Amino acid sequence: KELSKERDFLSEKVDIASVVRVDDVITTGYKVKGNGKLAKRRYAKYVDMISTCFTTESNLVTDEEEEEFYLRIIDPLGETMAIEDIGSGVLVGAKDGQSVRYTATGAIDYDNNEKQLCIDWQPNMRFAEGKYTVEIYNKGFKAGEGSFQLK
């Protein structure tokens, strides 16, 4: 019984250690022009798409395989921006089992080295002015966060 308890404890530690942490979370608002080109915008009324880019940290505990990242954008009112029809959903937090709504997902072929990944979200809705919070999740744990401002 004690051995089983120890094994569960160590398994949880490995799960936490295998999370791919992220740095340099930078989110930019864009206006999508008629020809498909993107133009950076800082004013909410001109933003059609949000692109969040980040760098994964090196993690030798994680297997070399495809890693899924979940992007959660929290608007200035504190609500998660999510539209299920374009890829939003709910993930279960590995630490506490709580449901967490996410905005979009992205995947990368991870080889235990730093890599950059960008996740775009184009909801066809107006954005509000204010400060947005961005959270990145991997394997049910928060792997990094950032923020951005739309005027």
DSSP file with accessible surface (Angstrom, degrees, kcal/mol):
  #  RESIDUE AA STRUCTURE BP1 BP2  ACC     N-H-->O    O-->H-N    N-H-->O    O-->H-N    TCO  KAPPA ALPHA  PHI   PSI    X-CA   Y-CA   Z-CA
    1    1 A K     >        0   0  225      0, 0.0     4,-1.9     0, 0.0     5,-0.1   0.000 360.0 360.0 360.0 -43.9    0.0    0.0    0.0
    2    2 A E  H  >  +     0   0  169      2,-0.2     4,-2.3     1,-0.2     5,-0.2   0.889 360.0  52.8 -66.8 -37.4    2.8    2.4    0.9
    3    3 A L  H  > S+     0   0  143      1,-0.2     4,-2.5     2,-0.2    -1,-0.2   0.907 108.5  50.4 -64.8 -40.8    4.7    1.5   -2.3
    4    4 A S  H  > S+     0   0   51      2,-0.2     4,-2.3     1,-0.2    -1,-0.2   0.908 109.7  50.6 -63.3 -41.2    1.6    2.3   -4.4
    5    5 A K  H  X S+     0   0  159     -4,-1.9     4,-2.1     2,-0.2    -2,-0.2   0.918 111.0  48.6 -63.4 -42.4    1.2    5.6   -2.6
    6    6 A E  H  X S+     0   0  102     -4,-2.3     4,-2.6     2,-0.2    -2,-0.2   0.906 109.8  52.2 -64.7 -41.4    4.9    6.5   -3.3
    7    7 A R  H  X S+     0   0  160     -4,-2.5     4,-2.5     1,-0.2    -2,-0.2   0.922 109.8  48.6 -62.6 -43.0    4.5    5.5   -7.0
    8    8 A D  H  X S+     0   0   90     -4,-2.3     4,-2.1     2,-0.2    -1,-0.2   0.908 111.1  50.9 -63.0 -41.5    1.5    7.8   -7.4
    9    9 A F  H  X S+     0   0  108     -4,-2.1     4,-1.8     1,-0.2    -2,-0.2   0.937 112.8  44.8 -62.0 -46.8    3.4   10.6   -5.7
   10   10 A L  H  X S+     0   0   87     -4,-2.6     4,-2.2     1,-0.2    -2,-0.2   0.872 109.7  56.0 -67.4 -35.6    6.4   10.2   -8.0
   11   11 A S  H  X S+     0   0   61     -4,-2.5     4,-2.2     1,-0.2    -1,-0.2   0.909 106.7  50.2 -62.3 -41.0    4.1    9.9  -11.1
   12   12 A E  H  X S+     0   0  113     -4,-2.1     4,-2.1     1,-0.2    -1,-0.2   0.906 108.8  52.3 -64.2 -39.8    2.6   13.2  -10.2
   13   13 A K  H  X S+     0   0  112     -4,-1.8     4,-2.5     1,-0.2    -2,-0.2   0.904 108.9  49.8 -63.3 -40.6    6.0   14.8   -9.9
   14   14 A V  H  X S+     0   0   82     -4,-2.2     4,-2.0     2,-0.2    -1,-0.2   0.909 108.3  53.7 -65.6 -40.4    7.0   13.5  -13.4
   15   15 A D  H  < S+     0   0   83     -4,-2.2     4,-0.4     1,-0.2    -2,-0.2   0.932 111.7  44.9 -59.1 -44.5    3.8   14.9  -14.9
   16   16 A I  H >< S+     0   0   53     -4,-2.1     3,-1.2     1,-0.2    -2,-0.2   0.923 113.2  50.3 -65.9 -43.3    4.6   18.3  -13.5
   17   17 A A  H 3< S+     0   0   47     -4,-2.5    44,-0.3     1,-0.2    45,-0.2   0.793 104.1  59.6 -67.3 -26.0    8.3   18.1  -14.6
   18   18 A S  T 3< S+     0   0   15     -4,-2.0    -1,-0.2    -5,-0.2     2,-0.2   0.530  76.2 115.6 -84.1  -3.2    7.3   17.1  -18.1
   19   19 A V    <   -     0   0    1     -3,-1.2     2,-0.9    -4,-0.4    42,-0.1  -0.463  68.7-130.5 -65.8 131.7    5.3   20.3  -18.7
   20   20 A V        -     0   0    0     -2,-0.2     2,-0.1    36,-0.0    -1,-0.1  -0.775  25.5-149.4 -86.7 107.6    6.9   22.4  -21.5
   21   21 A R        -     0   0   88     -2,-0.9    36,-2.9    37,-0.1     2,-0.3  -0.406   8.3-145.2 -74.7 156.1    7.2   25.9  -20.0
   22   22 A V  E     -A   56   0A   7    121,-2.4     2,-0.3    34,-0.2    34,-0.2  -0.926  13.7-172.4-127.2 151.0    7.0   28.9  -22.3
   23   23 A D  E     +A   55   0A  68     32,-2.9    32,-2.7    -2,-0.3   123,-0.0  -0.818  60.9  36.8-127.8 171.7    8.7   32.3  -22.3
   24   24 A D  E     -     0   0A 113     -2,-0.3     2,-0.8     1,-0.2    -1,-0.2   0.912  65.6-170.9  52.1  51.8    8.3   35.6  -24.3
   25   25 A V  E     +     0   0A  20    120,-0.4     2,-0.5    -3,-0.1   122,-0.4  -0.654  10.5 175.6 -77.5 110.7    4.5   35.4  -24.7
   26   26 A I  E     -A   53   0A 107     27,-2.9    27,-3.0    -2,-0.8     2,-0.4  -0.981  12.2-167.4-123.8 125.1    3.8   38.3  -27.1
   27   27 A T  E     -A   52   0A  15     -2,-0.5     2,-0.4   120,-0.3    25,-0.2  -0.937   5.5-173.7-116.1 135.0    0.3   39.0  -28.5
   28   28 A T  E     -A   51   0A  34     23,-2.6    23,-2.6    -2,-0.4     2,-0.3  -0.978  18.2-135.3-129.5 139.0   -0.3   41.3  -31.4
   29   29 A G  E     -AB  50  41A   4     12,-0.5    12,-2.6    -2,-0.4     2,-0.3  -0.734  26.3-169.5 -91.3 141.5   -3.6   42.5  -32.9
   30   30 A Y  E     -AB  49  40A  44     19,-3.0    18,-3.1    -2,-0.3    19,-2.2  -0.962  22.8-140.5-131.3 150.9   -4.0   42.5  -36.7
   31   31 A K  E     - B   0  39A  75      8,-2.9     8,-2.0    -2,-0.3     2,-0.7  -0.926  24.2-139.8-102.4 127.2   -6.3   43.8  -39.3
   32   32 A V  E     - B   0  38A  36     -2,-0.5     6,-0.2     6,-0.2     5,-0.1  -0.828  20.9-147.6 -91.4 115.1   -6.9   41.3  -42.1
   33   33 A K    >   -     0   0  103      4,-2.9     3,-2.3    -2,-0.7    -1,-0.0  -0.313  27.1-101.3 -78.8 165.7   -7.0   43.2  -45.4
   34   34 A G  T 3  S+     0   0   93      1,-0.3    -1,-0.1     2,-0.1    -2,-0.0   0.796 122.8  54.0 -57.4 -30.7   -9.0   42.2  -48.4
   35   35 A N  T 3  S-     0   0  114      2,-0.1    -1,-0.3     1,-0.0     3,-0.1   0.372 121.8-105.8 -87.9   5.7   -6.0   40.7  -50.1
   36   36 A G  S <  S+     0   0   52     -3,-2.3    -2,-0.1     1,-0.3     2,-0.1   0.341  76.8 134.6  90.4  -8.3   -5.3   38.5  -47.1
   37   37 A K        -     0   0  144     -5,-0.1    -4,-2.9     1,-0.1     2,-0.4  -0.419  51.0-127.1 -75.0 153.2   -2.3   40.5  -45.9
   38   38 A L  E     -B   32   0A  84     -6,-0.2     2,-0.4    -2,-0.1    -6,-0.2  -0.828  18.7-167.9-104.7 140.4   -2.0   41.4  -42.2
   39   39 A A  E     -B   31   0A  15     -8,-2.0    -8,-2.9    -2,-0.4     2,-0.1  -0.996  27.2-118.7-126.6 126.9   -1.5   44.9  -40.8
   40   40 A K  E     -B   30   0A 142     -2,-0.4     2,-0.3   -10,-0.2   -10,-0.3  -0.383  36.1-176.3 -63.1 138.3   -0.6   45.4  -37.1
   41   41 A R  E     -B   29   0A  96    -12,-2.6   -12,-0.5     1,-0.1    -1,-0.0  -0.996  26.9-174.3-138.4 144.7   -3.2   47.4  -35.2
   42   42 A R        +     0   0  164     -2,-0.3   109,-3.0   -14,-0.1     2,-0.5   0.506  66.1  87.8-109.8 -13.7   -3.3   48.7  -31.6
   43   43 A Y  S >  S-     0   0  112    107,-0.2     3,-2.0     1,-0.1     4,-0.5  -0.805  73.3-139.2 -94.9 128.8   -6.8   50.1  -31.6
   44   44 A A  G >  S+     0   0    3    107,-2.6     3,-1.4    -2,-0.5    83,-0.7   0.831  98.8  61.0 -54.5 -39.1   -9.5   47.6  -30.7
   45   45 A K  G 3  S+     0   0  123    106,-0.4    -1,-0.3     1,-0.3    83,-0.0   0.698 107.9  45.2 -67.6 -15.8  -12.0   48.7  -33.4
   46   46 A Y  G <  S+     0   0  107     -3,-2.0     2,-0.5   -15,-0.0    -1,-0.3   0.443  88.0 106.0-103.2  -1.7   -9.5   47.8  -36.1
   47   47 A V    <   +     0   0    4     -3,-1.4    80,-0.3    -4,-0.5   -16,-0.2  -0.697  28.0 160.2 -89.0 125.3   -8.4   44.4  -34.8
   48   48 A D        +     0   0   46    -18,-3.1    76,-0.6    -2,-0.5     2,-0.3   0.613  68.5  27.9-105.4 -29.5   -9.8   41.3  -36.7
   49   49 A M  E     -A   30   0A  11    -19,-2.2   -19,-3.0    73,-0.2     2,-0.4  -0.991  61.1-150.2-140.9 145.4   -7.3   38.7  -35.5
   50   50 A I  E     -AC  29 121A   0     71,-2.6    71,-2.6    -2,-0.3     2,-0.5  -0.969  11.8-165.5-117.1 131.8   -5.0   38.1  -32.5
   51   51 A S  E     -AC  28 120A  11    -23,-2.6   -23,-2.6    -2,-0.4     2,-0.5  -0.979   0.8-166.7-119.4 123.3   -1.8   36.3  -32.9
   52   52 A T  E     -AC  27 119A   0     67,-2.7    67,-2.8    -2,-0.5     2,-0.4  -0.953   8.1-175.4-112.1 121.3    0.1   35.0  -29.8
   53   53 A a  E     +AC  26 118A  26    -27,-3.0   -27,-2.9    -2,-0.5     2,-0.3  -0.898   8.1 164.7-116.0 145.0    3.7   33.9  -30.2
   54   54 A F  E     - C   0 117A   0     63,-2.3    63,-2.4    -2,-0.4     2,-0.5  -0.970  31.8-121.2-152.7 164.8    5.9   32.3  -27.6
   55   55 A T  E     -AC  23 116A  27    -32,-2.7   -32,-2.9    -2,-0.3    61,-0.2  -0.941  24.5-134.6-112.9 129.5    9.1   30.3  -27.1
   56   56 A T  E     -A   22   0A   1     59,-3.2    59,-0.4    -2,-0.5   -34,-0.2  -0.546  21.5-126.3 -79.2 147.2    9.1   26.9  -25.5
   57   57 A E        -     0   0   67    -36,-2.9     2,-0.2    -2,-0.2    55,-0.1  -0.561  30.6 -95.3 -86.5 158.8   11.8   26.2  -23.0
   58   58 A S        +     0   0   65     -2,-0.2     2,-0.3   -38,-0.1    55,-0.2  -0.524  44.9 178.6 -70.5 135.8   14.2   23.2  -23.2
   59   59 A N    >   -     0   0   24     -2,-0.2     3,-0.5    53,-0.2    54,-0.1  -0.840  17.9-174.4-145.7 106.0   12.9   20.3  -21.2
   60   60 A L  T 3  S+     0   0  150     -2,-0.3     4,-0.1     1,-0.2    -1,-0.1   0.616  83.4  64.5 -78.1 -11.5   14.9   17.0  -21.1
   61   61 A V  T 3  S+     0   0   77    -44,-0.3    -1,-0.2   -42,-0.1     2,-0.2   0.819  86.9  85.9 -78.8 -29.0   12.2   15.2  -19.1
   62   62 A T  S <  S-     0   0    5     -3,-0.5    -3,-0.1   -45,-0.2     2,-0.1  -0.461  84.8-115.2 -77.2 139.4    9.6   15.5  -21.9
   63   63 A D        -     0   0  112     -2,-0.2     2,-1.1     1,-0.1    49,-0.2  -0.379  32.8-104.5 -66.9 151.0    9.5   12.9  -24.7
   64   64 A E  S    S+     0   0  140     47,-0.1     2,-0.3    -4,-0.1    47,-0.2  -0.682  80.1 104.9 -79.2 101.0   10.3   14.1  -28.2
   65   65 A E  E    S-D  110   0B  99     -2,-1.1    45,-2.0    45,-0.5     2,-0.3  -0.931  79.2 -53.9-161.2 179.9    6.8   14.2  -29.7
   66   66 A E  E     -D  109   0B 118     -2,-0.3     2,-0.4    43,-0.2    43,-0.2  -0.525  52.0-155.6 -70.1 130.4    4.1   16.6  -30.7
   67   67 A E  E     -D  108   0B   5     41,-3.0    41,-1.9    -2,-0.3     2,-0.4  -0.935   3.0-145.7-111.4 134.2    3.1   18.9  -27.9
   68   68 A E  E     -D  107   0B  68     -2,-0.4    71,-0.5    39,-0.2     2,-0.4  -0.830  13.0-165.8 -99.8 133.0   -0.3   20.5  -27.7
   69   69 A F  E     -D  106   0B   0     37,-3.4    37,-2.3    -2,-0.4     2,-0.5  -0.949   8.0-148.9-120.0 140.7   -0.6   24.0  -26.2
   70   70 A Y  E     -DE 105 137B  59     67,-2.5    67,-2.6    -2,-0.4     2,-0.5  -0.941   8.7-151.5-113.2 126.6   -3.9   25.7  -25.2
   71   71 A L  E     -DE 104 136B   0     33,-3.4    32,-3.0    -2,-0.5    33,-1.7  -0.841   9.4-170.7 -99.9 129.2   -4.3   29.4  -25.5
   72   72 A R  E     - E   0 135B  54     63,-2.8    63,-2.7    -2,-0.5     2,-0.6  -0.978   2.0-167.6-121.8 116.2   -6.6   31.2  -23.1
   73   73 A I  E     - E   0 134B   0     -2,-0.5     8,-3.3     8,-0.5     2,-0.5  -0.926   4.7-161.8-104.7 123.8   -7.4   34.9  -23.8
   74   74 A I  E     -FE  80 133B  20     59,-3.2    59,-2.2    -2,-0.6     6,-0.2  -0.926  14.9-138.2-108.7 121.1   -9.1   36.7  -20.9
   75   75 A D    >   -     0   0   31      4,-2.8     3,-2.4    -2,-0.5    58,-0.1  -0.105  33.6 -90.8 -73.5 173.3  -10.8   40.0  -21.9
   76   76 A P  T 3  S+     0   0   51      0, 0.0    55,-0.1     0, 0.0    -1,-0.1   0.732 126.7  58.3 -60.2 -18.7  -10.7   43.3  -19.9
   77   77 A L  T 3  S-     0   0  143      2,-0.2     3,-0.1    53,-0.0    55,-0.1   0.458 120.5-107.3 -87.7  -2.7  -13.9   42.2  -18.1
   78   78 A G  S <  S+     0   0   52     -3,-2.4     2,-0.4     1,-0.3    54,-0.0   0.593  77.1 129.6  90.0  12.0  -12.2   39.0  -16.8
   79   79 A E        -     0   0  125     -4,-0.0    -4,-2.8     1,-0.0     2,-0.3  -0.792  62.4-114.2-103.1 142.7  -14.1   36.5  -19.1
   80   80 A T  B     -F   74   0B  22     -2,-0.4     2,-0.6    -6,-0.2    -6,-0.2  -0.553  27.4-130.3 -72.2 129.6  -12.4   33.9  -21.2
   81   81 A M        +     0   0   12     -8,-3.3    -8,-0.5    -2,-0.3     2,-0.3  -0.727  45.7 153.6 -81.9 120.2  -12.9   34.6  -24.9
   82   82 A A        +     0   0   20     -2,-0.6     2,-0.4     6,-0.1    21,-0.1  -0.977  29.3 179.8-154.6 134.7  -14.1   31.4  -26.5
   83   83 A I    > > -     0   0   50     20,-0.4     3,-1.7    -2,-0.3     5,-1.7  -0.930  15.8-157.9-134.3 108.9  -16.2   30.3  -29.5
   84   84 A E  G > 5S+     0   0  103     -2,-0.4     3,-1.7     1,-0.3    -1,-0.1   0.822  87.6  66.4 -58.6 -33.0  -16.6   26.5  -29.8
   85   85 A D  G 3 5S+     0   0  158      1,-0.3    -1,-0.3     2,-0.1     0, 0.0   0.717 105.7  42.7 -64.9 -19.7  -17.3   26.7  -33.5
   86   86 A I  G < 5S-     0   0   78     -3,-1.7    -1,-0.3    17,-0.1    -2,-0.2   0.070 136.0 -73.0-116.9  24.2  -13.8   27.9  -34.3
   87   87 A G  T < 5S+     0   0   40     -3,-1.7    -3,-0.2     1,-0.3    -2,-0.1   0.438  84.2 134.5 110.8  -1.7  -11.8   25.6  -32.0
   88   88 A S      < +     0   0    9     -5,-1.7    -1,-0.3    16,-0.1     2,-0.3  -0.373  24.1 138.3 -74.6 163.3  -12.4   26.8  -28.4
   89   89 A G  E     -H  102   0C  11     13,-1.4    13,-2.8    -2,-0.1     2,-0.4  -0.890  46.8 -74.6-172.8-157.1  -13.2   24.3  -25.7
   90   90 A V  E     -H  101   0C  81     -2,-0.3     2,-0.3    11,-0.3    11,-0.2  -0.986  31.0-168.1-130.6 135.4  -12.6   23.2  -22.1
   91   91 A L  E     -H  100   0C  16      9,-2.9     9,-3.1    -2,-0.4     2,-0.6  -0.856  24.1-120.6-117.5 158.6   -9.6   21.5  -20.6
   92   92 A V  E     -H   99   0C  95     -2,-0.3     7,-0.2     7,-0.2     2,-0.2  -0.878  27.3-122.5-101.2 123.3   -9.3   19.8  -17.2
   93   93 A G     >  -     0   0    6      5,-3.4     4,-2.0    -2,-0.6    48,-0.2  -0.451  14.6-148.3 -63.7 127.4   -6.6   21.3  -14.9
   94   94 A A  T  4 S+     0   0   57     46,-1.5    -1,-0.2    -2,-0.2    47,-0.1   0.805  91.9  51.2 -70.2 -27.7   -4.2   18.5  -13.9
   95   95 A K  T  4 S+     0   0  174     45,-0.6    -1,-0.2     1,-0.1    46,-0.1   0.932 131.3   7.6 -78.3 -44.5   -3.4   20.0  -10.5
   96   96 A D  T  4 S-     0   0  106      2,-0.1    -2,-0.2     0, 0.0    -1,-0.1   0.438  91.2-120.1-121.5  -2.2   -7.0   20.5   -9.2
   97   97 A G     <  +     0   0   48     -4,-2.0     2,-0.2     1,-0.2    -3,-0.1   0.569  61.6 147.6  74.9   7.8   -9.3   18.9  -11.7
   98   98 A Q        -     0   0  122     -6,-0.1    -5,-3.4     1,-0.1     2,-0.3  -0.488  52.1-113.6 -76.7 146.3  -11.1   22.2  -12.4
   99   99 A S  E     -H   92   0C  88     -7,-0.2     2,-0.4    -2,-0.2    -7,-0.2  -0.627  31.4-167.8 -79.0 135.6  -12.4   22.9  -15.9
  100  100 A V  E     -H   91   0C  22     -9,-3.1    -9,-2.9    -2,-0.3     2,-0.2  -0.990  15.0-137.0-128.1 120.8  -10.7   25.8  -17.7
  101  101 A R  E     -H   90   0C 101     -2,-0.4     2,-0.3   -11,-0.2   -11,-0.3  -0.538  23.3-162.3 -72.8 141.5  -12.1   27.3  -20.9
  102  102 A Y  E     -H   89   0C  37    -13,-2.8   -13,-1.4    -2,-0.2   -30,-0.3  -0.903  19.5-146.3-125.8 159.1   -9.6   27.9  -23.6
  103  103 A T  S    S-     0   0    0    -32,-3.0   -20,-0.4    -2,-0.3     2,-0.3   0.893  72.7 -19.2 -88.9 -47.4   -9.6   30.1  -26.7
  104  104 A A  E     -D   71   0B   9    -33,-1.7   -33,-3.4   -16,-0.1     2,-0.3  -0.955  57.0-132.6-156.5 168.1   -7.6   28.1  -29.2
  105  105 A T  E     -D   70   0B  54     -2,-0.3     2,-0.3   -35,-0.2   -35,-0.2  -0.891  14.4-176.6-128.0 161.7   -5.0   25.4  -29.5
  106  106 A G  E     -D   69   0B  13    -37,-2.3   -37,-3.4    -2,-0.3     2,-0.3  -0.982   9.7-152.1-152.9 152.8   -1.7   24.9  -31.3
  107  107 A A  E     -D   68   0B  40     -2,-0.3     2,-0.3   -39,-0.2   -39,-0.2  -0.921   8.3-173.7-129.3 155.0    0.8   22.0  -31.7
  108  108 A I  E     -D   67   0B  20    -41,-1.9   -41,-3.0    -2,-0.3     2,-1.0  -0.992  34.6-113.9-145.1 145.0    4.5   21.8  -32.3
  109  109 A D  E     -D   66   0B 111     -2,-0.3     2,-0.4   -43,-0.2   -43,-0.2  -0.740  43.8-155.0 -78.5 105.3    6.9   18.9  -33.0
  110  110 A Y  E     +D   65   0B   4    -45,-2.0   -45,-0.5    -2,-1.0     4,-0.1  -0.708  26.5 175.1 -92.7 131.5    8.9   19.2  -29.8
  111  111 A D        -     0   0   56     -2,-0.4   -47,-0.1     2,-0.3    -1,-0.1  -0.071  63.0 -92.4-125.0  33.3   12.5   17.9  -29.7
  112  112 A N  S    S+     0   0   14      1,-0.2     2,-0.3   -49,-0.2   -53,-0.2   0.617  98.4 101.0  67.8  14.5   13.5   19.1  -26.2
  113  113 A N  S    S-     0   0   90    -55,-0.2    -2,-0.3   -54,-0.1    -1,-0.2  -0.804  85.9 -78.6-120.6 167.5   14.9   22.4  -27.6
  114  114 A E        +     0   0  136     -2,-0.3     2,-0.3    -3,-0.1   -57,-0.2  -0.423  54.9 170.6 -64.7 135.5   13.6   25.9  -27.7
  115  115 A K        -     0   0   70    -59,-0.4   -59,-3.2    -2,-0.1     2,-0.4  -0.976  28.4-126.8-142.0 155.8   11.0   26.4  -30.5
  116  116 A Q  E     -C   55   0A 132     -2,-0.3     2,-0.4   -61,-0.2   -61,-0.2  -0.871  25.0-178.1-107.5 139.3    8.7   29.2  -31.4
  117  117 A L  E     -C   54   0A  23    -63,-2.4   -63,-2.3    -2,-0.4     2,-0.4  -0.995   9.3-162.1-134.7 138.6    5.0   28.7  -31.9
  118  118 A a  E     -C   53   0A  61     -2,-0.4     2,-0.5   -65,-0.2   -65,-0.3  -0.983   2.2-163.8-120.6 135.6    2.3   31.2  -32.9
  119  119 A I  E     -C   52   0A   6    -67,-2.8   -67,-2.7    -2,-0.4     2,-0.3  -0.985  10.1-158.4-119.7 121.9   -1.4   30.6  -32.4
  120  120 A D  E     -C   51   0A  89     -2,-0.5     2,-0.4   -69,-0.2   -69,-0.2  -0.773   7.0-169.9-100.5 147.1   -3.8   32.8  -34.3
  121  121 A W  E     +C   50   0A   6    -71,-2.6   -71,-2.6    -2,-0.3   -17,-0.1  -0.968   8.9 176.0-140.1 119.0   -7.4   33.5  -33.4
  122  122 A Q        +     0   0   83     -2,-0.4   -73,-0.2   -73,-0.2    -2,-0.0  -0.834   5.0 171.1-123.9  91.7   -9.9   35.3  -35.7
  123  123 A P        -     0   0   10      0, 0.0     3,-0.1     0, 0.0    -1,-0.1   0.500  41.8-126.2 -85.6  -3.5  -13.3   35.3  -34.0
  124  124 A N  S    S+     0   0  143    -76,-0.6     2,-0.3     1,-0.2   -75,-0.1   0.945  75.2 106.4  55.4  46.4  -15.2   37.6  -36.4
  125  125 A M  S    S-     0   0   86    -77,-0.2    -1,-0.2     0, 0.0     2,-0.2  -0.960  76.7 -93.2-145.7 163.4  -16.3   39.8  -33.5
  126  126 A R        -     0   0  181     -2,-0.3     2,-0.3    -3,-0.1   -81,-0.1  -0.572  34.7-137.1 -80.8 143.4  -15.3   43.2  -32.2
  127  127 A F        -     0   0    9    -83,-0.7     2,-0.2   -80,-0.3   -80,-0.1  -0.741  16.5-126.5 -97.0 148.6  -12.7   43.5  -29.5
  128  128 A A        -     0   0   54     -2,-0.3     2,-0.2     1,-0.1    22,-0.1  -0.569  26.5-103.9 -89.8 156.3  -13.1   45.8  -26.5
  129  129 A E  S    S+     0   0  147     -2,-0.2     2,-0.3    20,-0.1    22,-0.2  -0.490  75.8  61.1 -73.6 147.9  -10.6   48.3  -25.4
  130  130 A G  E    S- G   0 150B  16     20,-3.0    20,-2.4    -2,-0.2     2,-0.5  -0.790  87.0 -35.3 134.3-171.6   -8.5   47.5  -22.4
  131  131 A K  E     - G   0 149B 121     -2,-0.3     2,-0.3    18,-0.2    18,-0.2  -0.759  48.9-162.2 -94.5 129.5   -5.9   45.1  -21.0
  132  132 A Y  E     - G   0 148B   1     16,-3.3    16,-2.0    -2,-0.5     2,-0.4  -0.845   8.4-143.4-108.5 145.5   -6.1   41.4  -22.0
  133  133 A T  E     -EG  74 147B  49    -59,-2.2   -59,-3.2    -2,-0.3     2,-0.4  -0.890  11.8-159.1-107.8 139.8   -4.4   38.5  -20.1
  134  134 A V  E     -EG  73 146B   0     12,-3.1    12,-2.6    -2,-0.4     2,-0.4  -0.977   8.0-174.5-121.8 128.3   -3.0   35.6  -22.1
  135  135 A E  E     -EG  72 145B  18    -63,-2.7   -63,-2.8    -2,-0.4     2,-0.4  -0.973   9.5-156.1-122.0 139.9   -2.4   32.2  -20.5
  136  136 A I  E     -EG  71 144B   0      8,-2.9     7,-3.3    -2,-0.4     8,-1.4  -0.958  12.0-165.7-115.2 130.4   -0.7   29.2  -22.2
  137  137 A Y  E     -EG  70 142B  21    -67,-2.6   -67,-2.5    -2,-0.4     2,-0.3  -0.893   9.6-178.5-116.7 146.6   -1.4   25.6  -20.9
  138  138 A N  E >  S- G   0 141B   1      3,-2.7     3,-1.9    -2,-0.3   -69,-0.1  -0.979  74.7  -7.6-142.2 128.1    0.4   22.4  -21.6
  139  139 A K  T 3  S-     0   0   71    -71,-0.5     3,-0.1    -2,-0.3   -45,-0.1   0.797 129.4 -55.7  57.6  31.9   -0.6   19.0  -20.2
  140  140 A G  T 3  S+     0   0   13      1,-0.3   -46,-1.5   -47,-0.1   -45,-0.6   0.472 118.2 103.4  84.0   1.3   -3.3   20.6  -18.0
  141  141 A F  E <  S-G  138   0B  26     -3,-1.9    -3,-2.7   -48,-0.2     2,-0.4  -0.887  81.4-104.7-115.3 148.8   -0.8   23.0  -16.3
  142  142 A K  E     -G  137   0B  81     -2,-0.3    -5,-0.3    -5,-0.2     3,-0.1  -0.585  36.4-179.5 -70.5 123.6   -0.2   26.7  -16.8
  143  143 A A  E     -     0   0B   7     -7,-3.3  -121,-2.4    -2,-0.4     2,-0.3   0.586  58.6 -28.2-102.4 -15.6    3.0   26.9  -18.8
  144  144 A G  E     -G  136   0B  14     -8,-1.4    -8,-2.9  -123,-0.2    -1,-0.3  -0.956  54.5-151.7 175.4 168.6    3.3   30.6  -19.1
  145  145 A E  E     +G  135   0B 113     -2,-0.3  -120,-0.4   -10,-0.2     2,-0.3  -0.979  13.6 163.1-154.8 165.0    1.4   33.9  -19.4
  146  146 A G  E     -G  134   0B  20    -12,-2.6   -12,-3.1    -2,-0.3     2,-0.3  -0.900  19.9-134.8-162.5-171.2    1.5   37.4  -20.7
  147  147 A S  E     -G  133   0B  62   -122,-0.4  -120,-0.3    -2,-0.3     2,-0.3  -0.975   9.6-167.2-153.8 164.6   -0.7   40.4  -21.5
  148  148 A F  E     -G  132   0B  20    -16,-2.0   -16,-3.3    -2,-0.3     2,-0.4  -0.976  14.9-133.3-152.4 161.9   -1.5   43.0  -24.1
  149  149 A Q  E     -G  131   0B 114     -2,-0.3     2,-0.5   -18,-0.2   -18,-0.2  -0.953   8.2-164.0-122.9 135.0   -3.4   46.2  -24.4
  150  150 A L  E      G  130   0B   3    -20,-2.4   -20,-3.0    -2,-0.4  -107,-0.2  -0.982 360.0 360.0-115.0 131.7   -5.8   47.4  -27.1
  151  151 A K              0   0  102   -109,-3.0  -107,-2.6    -2,-0.5  -106,-0.4  -0.448 360.0 360.0 -84.8 360.0   -6.6   51.1  -27.2
